Amino acid sequence: MSGLSQALERELVLAEGADLARRGDYEAAVALLEPDSAGDPARLDLLARVHAQAGDLAAADAAWAAVLALRPGDPAAEAGRRVIAKVHSGRLRRRPIRRYLLTAGAVLVVGGAITGGVVLTSRHSSPPVVSAAKSDDGHRAELDRLRSAQSRDATVAKERQERLTDLAKALAAPGVTTKAGTDAVTVSFDRRLFGPNATSPNESGRTALTEWARVLKGQSIRVTVIGHGVAVPGGPASGGSTVSLARAASAARMLAGASGLPLTAFAVASADQGANSARTVTLEVRPSGA
């Protein structure tokens, strides 16, 4: 991940954490912010504010202490710890903020004093005036954009999977096994289509290819025909072979002729030696445009 992407991801986590806390879901906010917070003062500061709003002043104090270990003299962390110390001493009472949360680096102004994310008042003072820094609209907009993009991607992926599942059903026929993957439908023949080291289908192979090709008629598809071979002792064990590539080309010509599809709808490839060596040809079928 690039530095820019990491910075954006960090800002989005902060924005989402603040949004969760604004909605009162402190547990989810803590779960989001706490991982990887150890070396990030901004995340620790926001985590302290969330703990404080949830009423866990001990955890808030620990988080602000961690901020100060990384960034000595941080005014917001020092102010937050001072106020918590006053609460513990009984000099101040606390009232959780239920409708406001600040984003990282922002502060609350309470009765003229800078504090963390808890409304703290004197025992005899009037209710304080609370002003919260405005959340970063840019972060929120970017978070909304990414969520929308993720939703669109999920919809597209679901629709693609449904198309592949339907295609797998359409390609099913006796003598073959079809399986819908995430990118294509894999078609495997239940019998060997070629004799040992042969580059043209045997009689039963020609019959199997011709009969199955009928399901391709009228389909708007692209087919990759993958030839398989057996590694030869002393020969290369990877990179494919001329035998497996010739098998793929021979099967593609036969499928094109029997299905009525143009030969350009077929591509050929060679599998590594020994990969699915029990098969002589397998197919990957994709809807056109996929």
Backbone as CSV, one residue per row, in Angstrom:
resi,resn,N_x,N_y,N_z,CA_x,CA_y,CA_z,C_x,C_y,C_z
1,MET,0.853,-1.183,0.000,0.000,0.000,0.000,0.888,1.231,0.000
2,SER,0.587,2.210,-0.866,1.404,3.412,-0.950,1.192,4.276,0.289
3,GLY,2.171,5.230,0.467,2.051,6.129,1.607,0.769,6.934,1.563
4,LEU,0.375,7.364,0.342,-0.857,8.139,0.199,-2.066,7.298,0.574
5,SER,-2.077,6.027,0.138,-3.201,5.146,0.466,-3.265,4.884,1.959
6,GLN,-2.085,4.703,2.581,-2.058,4.473,4.020,-2.581,5.687,4.776
7,ALA,-2.187,6.879,4.308,-2.651,8.094,4.973,-4.162,8.243,4.833
8,LEU,-4.680,7.930,3.642,-6.125,8.035,3.426,-6.863,7.010,4.278
9,GLU,-6.334,5.784,4.331,-6.963,4.748,5.139,-6.993,5.165,6.605
10,ARG,-5.898,5.772,7.077,-5.840,6.222,8.465,-6.903,7.276,8.739
11,GLU,-7.017,8.240,7.823,-8.000,9.302,8.015,-9.424,8.762,7.975
12,LEU,-9.655,7.763,7.125,-10.990,7.181,7.034,-11.352,6.421,8.312
13,VAL,-10.356,5.747,8.900,-10.595,5.055,10.168,-10.961,6.063,11.250
14,LEU,-10.232,7.183,11.293,-10.532,8.217,12.281,-11.936,8.782,12.080
15,ALA,-12.282,9.038,10.820,-13.600,9.600,10.542,-14.709,8.620,10.910
16,GLU,-14.495,7.338,10.587,-15.526,6.343,10.899,-15.640,6.133,12.407
17,GLY,-14.481,6.139,13.097,-14.516,6.002,14.553,-15.286,7.135,15.207
18,ALA,-15.037,8.366,14.715,-15.757,9.516,15.255,-17.254,9.407,14.972
19,ASP,-17.581,8.914,13.782,-18.991,8.781,13.410,-19.694,7.752,14.291
20,LEU,-19.019,6.639,14.566,-19.600,5.609,15.435,-19.857,6.164,16.833
21,ALA,-18.884,6.928,17.339,-19.054,7.478,18.678,-20.153,8.522,18.715
22,ARG,-20.283,9.297,17.648,-21.362,10.285,17.591,-22.726,9.612,17.690
23,ARG,-22.794,8.387,17.137,-24.055,7.641,17.176,-24.219,6.881,18.489
24,GLY,-23.226,6.989,19.376,-23.313,6.324,20.668,-22.842,4.893,20.668
25,ASP,-22.268,4.426,19.560,-21.779,3.050,19.494,-20.311,3.036,19.911
26,TYR,-20.074,3.257,21.213,-18.703,3.394,21.709,-17.926,2.086,21.587
27,GLU,-18.594,0.973,21.810,-17.910,-0.321,21.739,-17.343,-0.556,20.339
28,ALA,-18.151,-0.257,19.300,-17.688,-0.434,17.925,-16.567,0.550,17.601
29,ALA,-16.681,1.768,18.128,-15.638,2.767,17.885,-14.315,2.325,18.482
30,VAL,-14.357,1.807,19.704,-13.126,1.326,20.352,-12.546,0.156,19.573
31,ALA,-13.413,-0.776,19.138,-12.948,-1.947,18.388,-12.279,-1.531,17.085
32,LEU,-12.757,-0.457,16.482,-12.174,0.028,15.229,-10.856,0.749,15.465
33,LEU,-10.809,1.576,16.504,-9.656,2.443,16.714,-8.502,1.770,17.431
34,GLU,-8.793,0.828,18.324,-7.754,0.293,19.210,-6.652,-0.461,18.466
35,PRO,-6.996,-1.318,17.473,-5.915,-2.009,16.753,-5.001,-1.003,16.040
36,ASP,-3.709,-1.249,16.080,-2.715,-0.409,15.401,-2.669,1.015,15.938
37,SER,-3.184,1.243,17.149,-3.187,2.603,17.689,-1.909,2.939,18.447
38,ALA,-1.101,1.930,18.757,0.030,2.123,19.666,0.987,3.227,19.210
39,GLY,1.222,3.350,17.918,2.177,4.357,17.466,1.554,5.552,16.795
40,ASP,0.255,5.724,16.957,-0.463,6.789,16.250,-1.095,7.742,17.262
41,PRO,-0.492,8.899,17.510,-1.040,9.830,18.504,-2.464,10.283,18.196
42,ALA,-2.763,10.508,16.908,-4.107,10.973,16.546,-5.157,9.917,16.878
43,ARG,-4.842,8.656,16.571,-5.800,7.593,16.860,-5.942,7.400,18.370
44,LEU,-4.829,7.479,19.079,-4.883,7.354,20.539,-5.698,8.477,21.165
45,ASP,-5.542,9.705,20.632,-6.285,10.842,21.165,-7.785,10.650,20.981
46,LEU,-8.166,10.207,19.773,-9.589,9.968,19.530,-10.086,8.813,20.385
47,LEU,-9.267,7.783,20.547,-9.635,6.656,21.393,-9.859,7.122,22.834
48,ALA,-9.016,8.032,23.322,-9.188,8.573,24.675,-10.522,9.290,24.802
49,ARG,-10.884,10.065,23.784,-12.141,10.818,23.818,-13.341,9.876,23.818
50,VAL,-13.234,8.773,23.030,-14.325,7.800,22.996,-14.485,7.138,24.365
51,HIS,-13.356,6.720,24.956,-13.416,6.128,26.295,-14.035,7.110,27.297
52,ALA,-13.637,8.373,27.181,-14.149,9.369,28.113,-15.650,9.539,27.948
53,GLN,-16.119,9.576,26.696,-17.555,9.709,26.475,-18.315,8.503,26.999
54,ALA,-17.672,7.324,26.911,-18.326,6.110,27.393,-18.273,6.014,28.910
55,GLY,-17.535,6.937,29.555,-17.457,6.940,31.003,-16.291,6.153,31.567
56,ASP,-15.439,5.605,30.705,-14.285,4.835,31.160,-13.085,5.780,31.252
57,LEU,-13.016,6.542,32.350,-11.966,7.542,32.488,-10.588,6.920,32.655
58,ALA,-10.511,5.721,33.245,-9.217,5.058,33.399,-8.611,4.739,32.039
59,ALA,-9.441,4.212,31.130,-8.953,3.895,29.784,-8.609,5.165,29.023
60,ALA,-9.418,6.227,29.213,-9.138,7.501,28.558,-7.806,8.062,29.037
61,ASP,-7.572,7.989,30.346,-6.324,8.497,30.909,-5.132,7.718,30.357
62,ALA,-5.279,6.392,30.225,-4.190,5.566,29.703,-3.892,5.912,28.247
63,ALA,-4.951,6.163,27.475,-4.747,6.508,26.070,-4.053,7.856,25.935
64,TRP,-4.457,8.844,26.753,-3.793,10.148,26.694,-2.346,10.056,27.195
65,ALA,-2.104,9.177,28.161,-0.728,8.964,28.623,0.122,8.414,27.479
66,ALA,-0.473,7.525,26.671,0.248,6.978,25.519,0.528,8.056,24.479
67,VAL,-0.426,8.989,24.318,-0.202,10.117,23.409,1.013,10.919,23.862
68,LEU,1.081,11.191,25.148,2.180,12.000,25.686,3.516,11.272,25.586
69,ALA,3.500,9.953,25.635,4.740,9.195,25.473,5.285,9.352,24.054
70,LEU,4.352,9.476,23.106,4.765,9.648,21.711,4.979,11.114,21.345
71,ARG,4.184,11.978,21.975,4.212,13.400,21.637,4.225,14.210,22.925
72,PRO,5.380,14.279,23.606,5.459,14.987,24.891,4.974,16.429,24.780
73,GLY,4.213,16.826,25.785,3.717,18.193,25.807,2.455,18.417,25.015
74,ASP,1.865,17.350,24.466,0.629,17.514,23.692,-0.422,18.204,24.569
75,PRO,-0.913,19.394,24.167,-1.796,20.159,25.052,-3.138,19.486,25.318
76,ALA,-3.718,18.848,24.292,-5.020,18.209,24.493,-4.905,17.039,25.444
77,ALA,-3.850,16.221,25.287,-3.670,15.062,26.164,-3.387,15.506,27.597
78,GLU,-2.553,16.535,27.755,-2.266,17.033,29.098,-3.517,17.582,29.762
79,ALA,-4.317,18.339,28.974,-5.547,18.908,29.524,-6.526,17.810,29.921
80,GLY,-6.655,16.775,29.073,-7.556,15.683,29.384,-7.159,14.964,30.657
81,ARG,-5.856,14.702,30.813,-5.392,14.016,32.022,-5.585,14.883,33.274
82,ARG,-5.386,16.201,33.126,-5.591,17.086,34.283,-7.032,17.050,34.748
83,VAL,-7.952,17.107,33.785,-9.368,17.111,34.151,-9.768,15.784,34.783
84,ILE,-9.255,14.674,34.232,-9.563,13.367,34.812,-9.029,13.286,36.235
85,ALA,-7.835,13.846,36.460,-7.265,13.860,37.811,-8.161,14.629,38.771
86,LYS,-8.744,15.733,38.304,-9.646,16.518,39.143,-10.918,15.732,39.458
87,VAL,-11.394,14.976,38.455,-12.581,14.157,38.697,-12.281,13.121,39.775
88,HIS,-11.128,12.486,39.655,-10.768,11.462,40.626,-10.556,12.053,42.023
89,SER,-10.134,13.305,42.071,-9.915,13.936,43.371,-11.214,14.443,43.990
90,GLY,-12.301,14.435,43.208,-13.581,14.896,43.715,-13.809,16.378,43.530
91,ARG,-12.852,17.075,42.904,-13.024,18.522,42.719,-13.961,18.837,41.558
92,LEU,-14.154,17.875,40.657,-15.074,18.075,39.534,-16.006,16.879,39.452
93,ARG,-17.197,17.111,38.906,-18.095,16.002,38.608,-18.127,15.845,37.103
94,ARG,-18.587,14.705,36.655,-18.561,14.443,35.210,-19.966,14.186,34.677
95,ARG,-20.149,14.560,33.447,-21.418,14.298,32.751,-21.070,13.911,31.315
96,PRO,-21.291,12.662,30.913,-20.870,12.248,29.573,-21.546,13.058,28.478
97,ILE,-20.807,13.374,27.445,-21.399,13.997,26.258,-22.136,12.916,25.506
98,ARG,-23.365,13.113,25.247,-24.146,12.090,24.571,-24.427,12.434,23.120
99,ARG,-24.199,13.651,22.747,-24.560,14.017,21.379,-23.398,14.613,20.600
100,TYR,-22.219,14.725,21.213,-21.096,15.325,20.509,-19.851,14.473,20.656
101,LEU,-19.080,14.389,19.591,-17.756,13.779,19.666,-16.855,14.552,18.726
102,LEU,-15.635,14.757,19.153,-14.699,15.494,18.318,-13.865,14.543,17.503
103,THR,-13.491,14.956,16.306,-12.566,14.167,15.517,-11.172,14.357,16.076
104,ALA,-10.238,13.511,15.636,-8.884,13.519,16.198,-8.257,14.886,16.061
105,GLY,-7.592,15.308,17.148,-6.872,16.567,17.135,-7.712,17.750,17.539
106,ALA,-9.058,17.596,17.583,-9.923,18.705,17.977,-10.044,18.740,19.493
107,VAL,-10.543,19.842,20.030,-10.702,19.955,21.476,-12.082,20.488,21.797
108,LEU,-12.518,20.256,23.015,-13.753,20.836,23.517,-13.424,22.039,24.389
109,VAL,-14.214,23.064,24.235,-14.072,24.216,25.118,-15.222,24.171,26.106
110,VAL,-14.900,23.933,27.361,-15.913,23.786,28.395,-15.683,24.846,29.460
111,GLY,-16.594,25.798,29.546,-16.467,26.832,30.553,-15.128,27.543,30.476
112,GLY,-14.558,27.645,29.255,-13.312,28.359,29.063,-12.086,27.489,29.215
113,ALA,-12.255,26.215,29.634,-11.093,25.341,29.800,-11.062,24.307,28.692
114,ILE,-9.847,23.938,28.273,-9.715,22.906,27.257,-9.748,21.555,27.938
115,THR,-10.668,20.656,27.497,-10.768,19.331,28.094,-10.821,18.296,27.006
116,GLY,-10.909,17.046,27.443,-11.120,15.954,26.509,-12.596,15.780,26.261
117,GLY,-12.965,14.533,25.838,-14.340,14.316,25.400,-15.323,14.046,26.503
118,VAL,-15.218,14.698,27.682,-16.202,14.574,28.758,-16.557,15.970,29.239
119,VAL,-17.840,16.199,29.491,-18.220,17.491,30.054,-17.948,17.441,31.547
120,LEU,-17.072,18.265,32.020,-16.685,18.293,33.430,-17.007,19.667,33.994
121,THR,-17.729,19.698,35.070,-18.142,20.984,35.622,-17.824,21.047,37.105
122,SER,-17.710,22.236,37.595,-17.535,22.432,39.035,-18.815,22.019,39.739
123,ARG,-18.714,21.631,41.004,-19.893,21.216,41.764,-20.933,22.315,41.840
124,HIS,-20.496,23.560,41.794,-21.442,24.665,41.998,-21.578,25.554,40.771
125,SER,-20.982,25.156,39.693,-21.039,26.026,38.513,-22.313,25.783,37.724
126,SER,-22.614,26.712,36.840,-23.750,26.542,35.936,-23.347,25.562,34.850
127,PRO,-24.334,24.951,34.159,-23.994,24.028,33.074,-23.099,24.727,32.063
128,PRO,-22.060,24.059,31.597,-21.106,24.697,30.706,-21.647,24.872,29.305
129,VAL,-21.021,25.748,28.574,-21.312,25.909,27.150,-20.310,25.052,26.408
130,VAL,-20.807,24.147,25.596,-19.932,23.219,24.896,-19.910,23.568,23.422
131,SER,-18.719,23.715,22.882,-18.596,23.919,21.437,-17.679,22.857,20.898
132,ALA,-18.084,22.166,19.836,-17.288,21.084,19.266,-16.742,21.506,17.922
133,ALA,-15.488,21.105,17.690,-14.909,21.385,16.379,-15.693,20.627,15.322
134,LYS,-15.884,21.247,14.219,-16.669,20.635,13.152,-15.906,19.450,12.561
135,SER,-16.585,18.351,12.337,-15.916,17.185,11.772,-15.476,17.477,10.349
136,ASP,-14.464,16.764,9.929,-13.887,16.976,8.611,-14.846,16.463,7.540
137,ASP,-15.522,17.385,6.874,-16.484,16.995,5.849,-15.814,16.257,4.701
138,GLY,-14.544,16.611,4.438,-13.832,15.933,3.352,-13.637,14.462,3.647
139,HIS,-13.274,14.124,4.905,-13.102,12.728,5.285,-14.422,11.986,5.188
140,ARG,-15.486,12.623,5.684,-16.802,11.975,5.645,-17.239,11.723,4.200
141,ALA,-17.006,12.714,3.327,-17.400,12.554,1.929,-16.615,11.423,1.271
142,GLU,-15.306,11.359,1.590,-14.486,10.296,1.011,-14.911,8.935,1.541
143,LEU,-15.254,8.863,2.824,-15.729,7.613,3.405,-17.035,7.181,2.748
144,ASP,-17.940,8.131,2.556,-19.210,7.825,1.895,-18.968,7.350,0.462
145,ARG,-17.999,8.000,-0.215,-17.699,7.611,-1.598,-17.173,6.177,-1.656
146,LEU,-16.267,5.832,-0.724,-15.702,4.489,-0.714,-16.765,3.448,-0.368
147,ARG,-17.639,3.791,0.574,-18.716,2.854,0.917,-19.627,2.624,-0.282
148,SER,-19.925,3.707,-1.007,-20.774,3.587,-2.185,-20.093,2.743,-3.247
149,ALA,-18.773,2.959,-3.425,-18.023,2.176,-4.406,-17.990,0.704,-4.018
150,GLN,-17.804,0.426,-2.716,-17.798,-0.954,-2.248,-19.147,-1.614,-2.474
151,SER,-20.213,-0.847,-2.256,-21.555,-1.384,-2.478,-21.765,-1.712,-3.954
152,ARG,-21.311,-0.790,-4.828,-21.435,-1.045,-6.268,-20.614,-2.255,-6.677
153,ASP,-19.387,-2.356,-6.143,-18.536,-3.495,-6.477,-19.170,-4.802,-6.025
154,ALA,-19.774,-4.780,-4.834,-20.422,-5.991,-4.322,-21.600,-6.383,-5.207
155,THR,-22.345,-5.381,-5.682,-23.486,-5.658,-6.560,-23.014,-6.239,-7.883
156,VAL,-21.951,-5.637,-8.443,-21.405,-6.125,-9.711,-20.886,-7.549,-9.550
157,ALA,-20.181,-7.814,-8.434,-19.644,-9.161,-8.198,-20.767,-10.181,-8.054
158,LYS,-21.830,-9.792,-7.373,-22.967,-10.704,-7.204,-23.628,-11.007,-8.544
159,GLU,-23.806,-9.957,-9.352,-24.423,-10.165,-10.664,-23.542,-11.034,-11.554
160,ARG,-22.203,-10.812,-11.505,-21.286,-11.628,-12.295,-21.343,-13.084,-11.867
161,GLN,-21.401,-13.324,-10.533,-21.461,-14.692,-10.042,-22.756,-15.366,-10.459
162,GLU,-23.847,-14.613,-10.451,-25.129,-15.167,-10.885,-25.085,-15.543,-12.364
163,ARG,-24.426,-14.688,-13.176,-24.303,-14.987,-14.613,-23.488,-16.252,-14.821
164,LEU,-22.400,-16.398,-14.060,-21.553,-17.582,-14.199,-22.276,-18.839,-13.736
165,THR,-23.058,-18.716,-12.662,-23.833,-19.865,-12.188,-24.849,-20.298,-13.235
166,ASP,-25.535,-19.320,-13.835,-26.504,-19.631,-14.893,-25.799,-20.247,-16.108
167,LEU,-24.609,-19.720,-16.431,-23.863,-20.254,-17.571,-23.425,-21.691,-17.305
168,ALA,-22.995,-21.973,-16.069,-22.587,-23.340,-15.722,-23.747,-24.316,-15.923
169,LYS,-24.944,-23.886,-15.563,-26.118,-24.739,-15.754,-26.395,-24.949,-17.242
170,ALA,-26.220,-23.880,-18.032,-26.490,-23.969,-19.469,-25.472,-24.865,-20.172
171,LEU,-24.259,-24.938,-19.633,-23.208,-25.729,-20.270,-23.193,-27.179,-19.802
172,ALA,-23.980,-27.489,-18.789,-24.007,-28.848,-18.248,-24.577,-29.817,-19.280
173,ALA,-23.955,-30.986,-19.365,-24.397,-32.027,-20.292,-23.781,-33.345,-19.853
174,PRO,-24.337,-34.458,-20.300,-23.750,-35.753,-19.957,-22.295,-35.825,-20.418
175,GLY,-21.453,-36.363,-19.563,-20.060,-36.552,-19.935,-19.147,-35.395,-19.581
176,VAL,-19.702,-34.319,-19.005,-18.860,-33.189,-18.608,-19.228,-32.754,-17.194
177,THR,-18.280,-32.083,-16.560,-18.511,-31.489,-15.247,-18.270,-29.997,-15.369
178,THR,-19.231,-29.193,-14.916,-19.083,-27.739,-14.980,-19.034,-27.169,-13.575
179,LYS,-18.221,-26.130,-13.419,-18.084,-25.487,-12.112,-17.917,-23.985,-12.308
180,ALA,-18.804,-23.213,-11.676,-18.733,-21.760,-11.764,-17.700,-21.235,-10.777
181,GLY,-16.673,-20.547,-11.263,-15.694,-19.901,-10.405,-16.019,-18.431,-10.266
182,THR,-15.047,-17.642,-9.851,-15.272,-16.197,-9.706,-15.036,-15.458,-11.010
183,ASP,-14.363,-16.121,-11.978,-14.013,-15.446,-13.226,-14.557,-16.160,-14.448
184,ALA,-14.733,-17.482,-14.361,-15.151,-18.266,-15.523,-15.796,-19.563,-15.056
185,VAL,-16.422,-20.240,-16.007,-16.955,-21.580,-15.767,-15.930,-22.575,-16.291
186,THR,-15.508,-23.490,-15.429,-14.566,-24.531,-15.847,-15.349,-25.748,-16.303
187,VAL,-14.982,-26.265,-17.478,-15.636,-27.441,-18.042,-14.590,-28.542,-18.181
188,SER,-14.851,-29.674,-17.550,-13.940,-30.821,-17.622,-14.682,-32.004,-18.230
189,PHE,-14.023,-32.697,-19.136,-14.621,-33.884,-19.745,-14.313,-35.094,-18.874
190,ASP,-15.299,-35.969,-18.762,-15.155,-37.120,-17.879,-14.255,-38.211,-18.474
191,ARG,-13.924,-38.104,-19.746,-13.064,-39.104,-20.371,-11.844,-38.413,-20.994
192,ARG,-10.811,-39.185,-21.220,-9.644,-38.649,-21.918,-9.989,-38.519,-23.394
193,LEU,-9.698,-37.365,-23.955,-10.077,-37.090,-25.345,-8.978,-37.445,-26.323
194,PHE,-7.766,-37.643,-25.826,-6.620,-37.909,-26.684,-5.894,-39.153,-26.182
195,GLY,-5.281,-39.871,-27.110,-4.416,-40.975,-26.720,-3.090,-40.441,-26.220
196,PRO,-2.251,-41.315,-25.659,-0.941,-40.888,-25.144,-0.115,-40.181,-26.221
197,ASN,0.300,-38.960,-25.908,1.138,-38.150,-26.802,0.469,-37.775,-28.123
198,ALA,-0.832,-38.105,-28.282,-1.529,-37.754,-29.520,-1.941,-36.285,-29.487
199,THR,-1.963,-35.665,-30.680,-2.367,-34.268,-30.768,-3.717,-34.104,-31.470
200,SER,-4.331,-35.210,-31.864,-5.675,-35.186,-32.438,-6.565,-36.061,-31.571
201,PRO,-7.832,-35.674,-31.380,-8.713,-36.449,-30.505,-8.897,-37.872,-31.036
202,ASN,-9.053,-38.824,-30.118,-9.397,-40.181,-30.528,-10.883,-40.233,-30.864
203,GLU,-11.385,-41.377,-31.236,-12.776,-41.470,-31.689,-13.758,-41.061,-30.599
204,SER,-13.546,-41.565,-29.386,-14.466,-41.205,-28.301,-14.313,-39.729,-27.949
205,GLY,-13.101,-39.183,-28.110,-12.880,-37.765,-27.859,-13.607,-36.893,-28.858
206,ARG,-13.572,-37.283,-30.131,-14.296,-36.522,-31.167,-15.787,-36.543,-30.890
207,THR,-16.287,-37.702,-30.471,-17.717,-37.810,-30.158,-18.079,-36.908,-28.981
208,ALA,-17.243,-36.935,-27.937,-17.526,-36.122,-26.745,-17.500,-34.635,-27.075
209,LEU,-16.514,-34.190,-27.836,-16.413,-32.767,-28.198,-17.582,-32.344,-29.075
210,THR,-17.920,-33.160,-30.053,-19.001,-32.811,-30.984,-20.341,-32.750,-30.270
211,GLU,-20.596,-33.738,-29.410,-21.893,-33.757,-28.718,-22.007,-32.588,-27.737
212,TRP,-20.930,-32.303,-27.013,-21.016,-31.213,-26.042,-21.101,-29.854,-26.726
213,ALA,-20.483,-29.713,-27.888,-20.467,-28.424,-28.596,-21.869,-27.917,-28.896
214,ARG,-22.863,-28.808,-28.895,-24.235,-28.377,-29.180,-24.735,-27.351,-28.172
215,VAL,-24.261,-27.450,-26.904,-24.751,-26.515,-25.893,-24.177,-25.111,-26.124
216,LEU,-23.159,-24.994,-26.970,-22.549,-23.686,-27.244,-23.319,-22.885,-28.288
217,LYS,-24.190,-23.558,-29.050,-24.884,-22.878,-30.142,-25.714,-21.715,-29.626
218,GLY,-25.524,-20.556,-30.235,-26.289,-19.369,-29.858,-25.800,-18.665,-28.610
219,GLN,-24.767,-19.214,-27.954,-24.248,-18.603,-26.726,-23.316,-17.441,-27.072
220,SER,-23.423,-16.371,-26.286,-22.505,-15.236,-26.435,-21.390,-15.421,-25.403
221,ILE,-20.359,-16.134,-25.828,-19.324,-16.554,-24.891,-17.932,-16.451,-25.516
222,ARG,-16.928,-16.556,-24.650,-15.538,-16.712,-25.061,-15.011,-17.968,-24.373
223,VAL,-14.308,-18.794,-25.120,-13.839,-20.072,-24.601,-12.320,-20.143,-24.691
224,THR,-11.687,-20.465,-23.586,-10.252,-20.753,-23.591,-10.085,-22.256,-23.464
225,VAL,-9.458,-22.858,-24.474,-9.228,-24.298,-24.480,-7.812,-24.534,-23.970
226,ILE,-7.700,-25.295,-22.881,-6.405,-25.522,-22.240,-5.989,-26.967,-22.447
227,GLY,-4.855,-27.148,-23.115,-4.340,-28.497,-23.332,-3.458,-28.932,-22.180
228,HIS,-3.482,-30.239,-21.889,-2.670,-30.800,-20.802,-1.757,-31.884,-21.353
229,GLY,-0.635,-32.052,-20.715,0.303,-33.098,-21.098,1.008,-33.624,-19.876
230,VAL,1.795,-34.648,-20.071,2.539,-35.268,-18.983,4.001,-34.872,-19.112
231,ALA,4.615,-34.516,-17.981,6.026,-34.145,-18.006,6.875,-35.322,-18.495
232,VAL,7.798,-35.042,-19.380,8.699,-36.069,-19.919,9.954,-36.119,-19.061
233,PRO,10.402,-37.304,-18.659,11.623,-37.393,-17.861,12.795,-36.682,-18.543
234,GLY,13.434,-35.821,-17.796,14.551,-35.076,-18.347,14.135,-33.801,-19.066
235,GLY,12.816,-33.624,-19.289,12.332,-32.428,-19.957,11.891,-31.381,-18.953
236,PRO,11.479,-30.203,-19.438,11.021,-29.149,-18.531,9.744,-29.561,-17.818
237,ALA,9.614,-29.117,-16.566,8.440,-29.479,-15.760,7.397,-28.379,-15.747
238,SER,7.684,-27.258,-16.372,6.737,-26.150,-16.407,6.877,-25.423,-17.731
239,GLY,5.938,-24.479,-17.959,6.002,-23.683,-19.186,5.169,-24.234,-20.316
240,GLY,4.464,-25.359,-20.079,3.630,-25.916,-21.129,4.453,-26.734,-22.112
241,SER,3.788,-27.267,-23.124,4.474,-28.087,-24.117,3.786,-27.942,-25.455
242,THR,4.500,-28.310,-26.514,3.918,-28.244,-27.856,2.788,-29.250,-28.002
243,VAL,2.882,-30.385,-27.296,1.828,-31.396,-27.371,0.533,-30.866,-26.778
244,SER,0.613,-30.277,-25.583,-0.608,-29.782,-24.942,-1.200,-28.620,-25.721
245,LEU,-0.357,-27.769,-26.305,-0.868,-26.642,-27.087,-1.525,-27.139,-28.373
246,ALA,-0.937,-28.161,-28.988,-1.531,-28.728,-30.204,-2.872,-29.377,-29.886
247,ARG,-2.971,-30.025,-28.719,-4.254,-30.607,-28.313,-5.325,-29.531,-28.167
248,ALA,-4.953,-28.410,-27.545,-5.909,-27.322,-27.363,-6.374,-26.782,-28.700
249,ALA,-5.445,-26.600,-29.641,-5.804,-26.060,-30.957,-6.716,-27.017,-31.709
250,SER,-6.420,-28.314,-31.624,-7.239,-29.306,-32.314,-8.653,-29.340,-31.743
251,ALA,-8.771,-29.302,-30.401,-10.091,-29.310,-29.769,-10.856,-28.035,-30.092
252,ALA,-10.177,-26.895,-30.153,-10.844,-25.627,-30.458,-11.432,-25.648,-31.857
253,ARG,-10.677,-26.172,-32.820,-11.206,-26.249,-34.194,-12.442,-27.135,-34.261
254,MET,-12.399,-28.245,-33.524,-13.550,-29.157,-33.553,-14.764,-28.525,-32.877
255,LEU,-14.552,-27.822,-31.757,-15.662,-27.172,-31.062,-16.265,-26.059,-31.898
256,ALA,-15.424,-25.300,-32.581,-15.927,-24.209,-33.427,-16.777,-24.765,-34.564
257,GLY,-16.275,-25.830,-35.198,-17.028,-26.403,-36.310,-18.354,-26.987,-35.887
258,ALA,-18.393,-27.648,-34.728,-19.616,-28.315,-34.279,-20.618,-27.352,-33.662
259,SER,-20.148,-26.223,-33.124,-21.056,-25.278,-32.444,-21.555,-24.169,-33.351
260,GLY,-20.855,-23.951,-34.450,-21.219,-22.828,-35.319,-20.653,-21.504,-34.863
261,LEU,-19.910,-21.512,-33.761,-19.282,-20.276,-33.295,-18.019,-20.008,-34.107
262,PRO,-17.673,-18.728,-34.308,-16.452,-18.434,-35.060,-15.222,-18.900,-34.287
263,LEU,-14.180,-19.262,-35.028,-12.959,-19.709,-34.376,-12.365,-18.624,-33.487
264,THR,-12.690,-17.361,-33.803,-12.182,-16.253,-32.988,-12.787,-16.231,-31.584
265,ALA,-13.858,-17.004,-31.359,-14.452,-17.083,-30.018,-13.648,-18.007,-29.111
266,PHE,-12.621,-18.672,-29.678,-11.829,-19.632,-28.937,-10.381,-19.167,-28.838
267,ALA,-9.834,-19.299,-27.650,-8.407,-19.069,-27.436,-7.802,-20.371,-26.957
268,VAL,-6.518,-20.550,-27.194,-5.874,-21.791,-26.778,-4.736,-21.484,-25.816
269,ALA,-4.479,-22.409,-24.911,-3.408,-22.235,-23.931,-2.893,-23.606,-23.528
270,SER,-1.684,-23.621,-22.975,-1.080,-24.859,-22.516,-0.922,-24.813,-21.011
271,ALA,-1.399,-25.847,-20.331,-1.180,-25.946,-18.899,0.240,-26.426,-18.637
272,ASP,0.717,-26.199,-17.416,2.026,-26.739,-17.051,1.995,-28.264,-17.111
273,GLN,3.114,-28.842,-17.420,3.196,-30.284,-17.482,2.805,-30.899,-16.135
274,GLY,1.970,-31.901,-16.214,1.559,-32.578,-14.994,0.351,-31.976,-14.323
275,ALA,-0.031,-30.721,-14.683,-1.214,-30.098,-14.083,-2.453,-30.758,-14.670
276,ASN,-3.253,-31.389,-13.799,-4.432,-32.121,-14.272,-4.051,-33.090,-15.387
277,SER,-2.965,-33.796,-15.179,-2.475,-34.669,-16.254,-3.470,-35.770,-16.610
278,ALA,-4.425,-36.050,-15.704,-5.458,-37.042,-16.014,-6.394,-36.513,-17.093
279,ARG,-6.417,-35.189,-17.273,-7.231,-34.581,-18.319,-6.340,-34.287,-19.523
280,THR,-6.908,-34.323,-20.695,-6.134,-33.918,-21.867,-6.533,-32.530,-22.339
281,VAL,-7.770,-32.130,-22.007,-8.261,-30.798,-22.363,-9.263,-30.354,-21.312
282,THR,-9.152,-29.122,-20.874,-10.205,-28.499,-20.057,-10.534,-27.158,-20.695
283,LEU,-11.687,-26.617,-20.320,-12.147,-25.363,-20.907,-12.453,-24.351,-19.835
284,GLU,-12.241,-23.088,-20.139,-12.706,-21.974,-19.309,-13.631,-21.140,-20.185
285,VAL,-14.891,-21.016,-19.762,-15.894,-20.326,-20.564,-16.355,-19.083,-19.823
286,ARG,-16.345,-17.965,-20.534,-16.759,-16.676,-19.965,-17.827,-16.040,-20.844
287,PRO,-18.770,-15.328,-20.244,-19.726,-14.573,-21.067,-18.961,-13.506,-21.850
288,SER,-19.365,-13.233,-23.055,-18.720,-12.190,-23.844,-18.820,-10.866,-23.116
289,GLY,-17.736,-10.121,-23.113,-17.712,-8.829,-22.440,-17.330,-8.922,-20.982
290,ALA,-17.213,-10.138,-20.442,-16.843,-10.313,-19.029,-15.337,-10.264,-18.866
